[in-house]
Structures are given as C-alpha cells and as structure tokens.
Amino acid sequence: MDSPYTGEFPQLLLTHGYEETVSLLQRSGREDDIPLLEITQALLADEKSEIGVSYSGLCLTSLPHKKLPEDQVWKRAGHDVTLLIEPGTLIIGGEERKFGVPYGARARMILIHLMSEAFRTGSREVKLGGSQRRWFEKMGISFGGETARAIRDQSRRISACSLKFFWATESGGDIFSKAGIVSSGLLFGDNLTRKSDGQENLFDDTVILDQDFFNALQKHHVKLREEAIKQLKDRSLALDIYVWLAYRMRSLRKPTPISWSALYDQFGGGIKQRKHFRTPFLNALRAAVSAYPEVKIEVDKVCGVTLHPSPLPLHREYTPGHRIISNAA
C-alpha cells in the first residue's frame, strides 16, 4: 500500500470496503492507522452532510490547546491576521471571579455550536437547553460529571473573554476589531440542578451573541461539515487544521506553499521549540485530512506543505482522483 500520507484511505474503502481495508492495514503492520481509516469511513458513510460554520478569523488563528495561567493573554498569528484573547471577570453567586482564556477541544466545540446555530437561525439569540444537549450527544459527547464540569468551565471562559483581531492591510498597516463572544447568558451555578427527568440542567434557556461578533460571523463565515467536526471532537489541533483547510480552499486557485515557520506561528501554540513541532503537526494533519477526503496537500519535510486547489468539504460523494501527495519521510 501507499504511504499513510497519500490519502489512500478513500480509494481503499471504495475498492475493498471497510473490513477488507482493516485487514490490509493489519497485515501491513499499520494498526495505528485504523482510527484514521474510521474517520474517513464515517465521512464517506455520512448521508446527511449537515453543515456547521465558523467565523473566518477563528479559521486563521486558534485557541490554546492547554490551560494557561488565569491572567495570561493569548496571542496567535495566522495568514494576515493576529488574534489576541484577553481573560475576563464575571460575578457568580455574588463573588467576583477571574477566568482565563478558553482552551482545548471542548471550547472549540462550544464555539462551533453557538456559531452554527446563530448562522442557521439568522439570530444572535441561541436557544440552548435540550437543543444544546442533543447537539453535543450527536457529536458523540455524552454528559457526565467530568464532561459537565469541563463544558461549564469553558463556557464561563468564553463568556468572560474578549477578542481582538488585527488584520494586515495592503499598505502595510494594521486594522483591528474588538468584541466579546457572548453578551448575555451562558452562566451556570456551581451546584448543577436536575430536571424532572433526572438529567443535569447545564444550560440557561438562551444566550445572546455579541452584536459585533454576530455581524462578523454573518459576513465572514466558513462552512464546515458536522460529521468531520464529530470525528475530530477530541483532537483540538486536528480540528484547527480542518477549519483552516476549509477556509483556504474557498479561494485557492493555484498551488500555495506554506512554510514550516508560518505553520508553527499559526498552529504551534504550546510547543516551545520549533524542532518539536513537525511530528505533532503531521499527526494532526493526517487526522484532519482523514475528515476531509477531498483535500489535496503536498507535504515536504524540509519546506513545509503546499495546498492545492480542492473541492470544498461539503458534498456527499468523494471525488476520485483528489489525493494527498507527500514528500515527507
């Protein structure tokens, strides 16, 4: 079989089916690739092709992957844009409490849900309650004590923080926009109540997105595939790469090289040394492209990656012939 970076999974699945492809991987000593195969299998089997969205600025930058000190500002640079996230303060139960910036996969999932619902309804008022629970469960995230606490903590961080996006201009200057994400709602008490059916009542009935953030989302959104989001729900770096690829492929007209230095600046948050970045990035890239089987990327161990024009990740049928090329060792 080809290298695991050549995107052979869709072709193998279409030719041999899932069980025979698993057998081929096992006989080749590639058991570790089976979870990636399962991601692609889920995408090819997805008949609904339901759509989610993200704000384009969040496709070009990213949240931290791990918890930061509560007072630390987060800065991340992307393609012609820099994101600055500042921690904030909330009053909960009469007590003033400072919350650090949101982080990790759960924060990303909460944001995608809020943005997707606001875009779908055309309203910055997002209904939560049962709909929020159903969406998370559809994404394969079941509620329990630890999950409930993680979602509550990340929701508070999202409510408290403020965002600044700095955009580079053609003249060499910078412009910036500032907004929160949520203007009201999304706060829970420390003691979770239970509804009559015995389930934890995690969410307020509604939250209202910040007006400026909602306006920016309406004008500058990127469509994603919910099944891909589900498959990457526990892989925060792979999820960042996926939404970045979805953004870049909207307007890519020619092969476009991206250096390792630029990739590190955008995706290397939490990795102190550049020399330690390539391996985790390539592992996450493999997961991201498993969830985006139409994409075409060239990987070079010296230069970085080259993006090739590819179909958007929205249609139901894989298009044969679109492959992921690699020169990486």
N, C-alpha and C positions, 0 to 999 in steps of 0.2 A: 504494500500500500504506500501511498504518498506520505510525505512529511505531514505532521499534525497541523502545520501552518498553511497547508494548501487548500483548506476548505473542502476536503473530500467528503465530509460527513453527509451533506445533502445528496450528492451523487450516489454514495454508497446506500443510503436509505432508499432512494428512489429505485436503485437497481436490485438490491438484495433484501430490502425490508429490515425491520429493527432487529429481530432475533439473530438473523444470519450476520448482520453487521457487528453485533456484540460478540458473536463467536469469532469473527475475523480479528477483532481487536484483541480478544483474549489470546488467540493463537499467536498474535504478533507481539505479545508482552506489553500491551498498551491498555491494561485495565484502568489506569488512571484517566484515560480519555473517555471512558464510558459516561461519566456525568456530563461532559460536554456534548457527547452524542445525544444524550437525553434532552438537553436544551434544544438542539436542532430538531429532534423528533417532535417535541411539543410545538415548536413553531410551524412545522410542516403540517401537523395534525390540526392546527387551530383553524376552525371553520368560521368563527365569528369575526375575527380580525377587529376586535373592539379597539378604539383609539383613546389614548390619553395625550396630554400636552405638557410641555414645559416652557417656561419663559426662556427666550434665546440667550439672555445674559447668563443664566444658570447652565446653559449648554456649553458655554465657552469658559466657564470657571467652575469651581466646585467648593462644596463644604469640606471641612476637615473630616478625616476618617475616624479619628480617635478624639477622646475628650481632651480639651485644653484647660489650663487654669481659668477660673471663672472670670478674671478681669482681662484676659488676653484678647486682643483684637486679631481677627483673621484676615490675611491678605493673600489673594491668589490672582495671578496674571494669566490671561488667555489670549486668543487671537484678537489684537486691537482693543482689548478690554481688560480692566483690572477690577476685581471685586474686593471691597472692604466690608467686613461684618463686625459690628460693634456690639458687645454684650449690653444687656439692659436690666432694668429693675422692675419688679412687679410687687404689688401688695396682695398677699394671700393670707386669709384669716387674720387680717389686721396687722400682719407683720411684713415689713419691707424686706424683700429678698432679691439678691442679685443673681442673675442666670447667665452662664457663659453661652457662647455661640452654639447653635445646633450642630450635631455631628453624626456620622455613621449612616448605615443603611436605613434605619427607621426614620430618621429626619428626612431623608430623601423621599421615602415612600409617602410620608405625610404631606410633603410639599406637592408631590405629583398628584395626589388625590385632590387636594384643595384646588390646584390649578386646573385640573381636568374637569372638575365639577363646575367651577366658575365659568370655564370656557363653554362647556356643554349647555349650561342654562343661560349664558349671557348675563349673569348677575353676580355681583361680588358677594352676595349673601349665599353662603354654602350651608345646606342642610346637613346635619350630622346625625347623631343618634344611631338608629338602626342602619341607615344607608352607609355610614362610615364603617360600622362593624361588618356589614355584608361585603363591602369593597375589600377590606383587609382579609377577610376569610376567603374571598375569591382569589386574592393574591397569594393564598397559601399561608397566611399568618394567623394562627389560632391564638385566641386570647387566653392568657393565664396570668398568674400573679406577676411573674417577671416581665412578661410582654406588656402587661398593663402599665407597670411602673415605667418601663422604658418609653412607651408612647406618651404617657403623661409628662415625663421629664422633657422629651424632645419637643412636645407641643408647647410647653411653657417657654422653652428657649426660643422657639420660632416666634411666639407672641412678644417676647421681650426685646429681641434683637432689632437692629436697624441695618439697612443695606445702603452702600454707596457703590454705584457703577461708574467707573471712569473710562470714557471712550476716547480713543485717539482719533484726531481729525486729520484730513488730508494735508492741512497746512502745518502739521507737526504739533499742534496744541492739544489740549485735553478739555473735554466737557464732562460733567458728572451729573448724575441723577441720584436723589436720595429718597428712600421710602422705607417704611416698615413692611411687613408681610400681612399681618393681621391687625385690624384696627379695633376689633372688639370680639370677645368670646374666646374659646379655646383654653379656658382655665378650669381646673378641677381641684377639689379639696384633697387633702392628704388621705382622708378616710373615704374610700370608694363606697358609694351606696349600691344597693342591689335592687333591681326592678322586681316586679311580681313574678317574672319567670325565673328568677334566681341568677340572672346574668348581671355582671358588674355594669353599672351605669357610668361609663367612662367619659361621655361627651356631653357638652351643652347641646341644646337643640340646633343652634345655628352659630356660625362665625361670619364675620364680615371682613373681607379682604381690604387692605389699604387701597384707597382710591387710585393713587398714583401707580401702585404695583399692578392693580387690576387693569388700568388703562394700558400700561406697558405690555401686559400679557395679551390683551386683545389685539394689539398692533404687531407684536413681535413674538409669536408663539411658534413652537415646533411640534409637529405631530409625532407621536410615538405609538408603538404597538403594545397594548396591555399585556399580552402573553409574554412578550420579551421582558417587560418590567417584572412580571411574576417570576420568571425564570432566574432573574438576576437580583431578586429581593434581598438576598443575604450577601451580595458581593458589591460593596459600595464603589470600589474602583471600576469594576466592570460596568456598573450602571452609569457612572460618569462617562466612560468611553463610549457606551452605546448612545447616550443622548447627544454627545459631541458628534459622533458619526452621522446621526440623523440630521443634525443641524448642517453639517458641512456638505452633505450630499444634496441638499436642496438647490445649491447654486454652483456646484463644482462642474466645470466644463472641460478641464484638462487635467492630466496628472499633476499632483501638487505635493512636493516633498515637504515633510515636517521633520526638523532636526531633533536629535535626542535632547539637546539643550532646551528647545521650545517645549517638547513633551514633558520634560522634568519640571519646567516652570509652571505648566498648567496642572499636571497630574501628580507631581512629586511631593505633595504636602504630607508631612510626617516622616519622610525618608530624608535623613540629614545629608547623606553623601550621594552625589550623582552616580558613583560607580555601583551603588547598591540598588539603583532604580530600574535597570533594564529587565531583570528577571521578573520581579512582581508585575511590572507593566505588561510584559509579554504574556504572562499567565492570565492576567485580567483581560487582555486583548483577545485571547483565544476564547474566553467565555463570552465576551461582548459580540464577537463575530459569529459565534455559535447561535446567538439570539438574533442575528441579522444576516441570514444566509445569502442575501442578495449582494452584500457589500464586497468590494474588490480593493484589496490593500496589498502593497508590497512592503515587506519588512527587510531591512538591511542592518546587520549587526554593527556596522560602523557609522552609517549615515543617519539612520532613523527609519521613518516609514514614509511611503508615498501613497497618497489617496488617489484612487482612480474613479472617474465618474461611474456611479452605480445607481440602480433603482432605489427609490425611497422604500423604507421598511413597512409598507402599508398594505400591499396587495396579498391576496390569499395564496397564490401559487408561486413557488420558487421558479425562477427563470434559469434554466440550464445554461451553462456557459459562463456565468459570472463566478469567478474564482478568486481566492485569496492567494496571492503569489508570495513567495518568501525566498530571500537570500540569506536568512538567518541560520546560524549553526544550530 
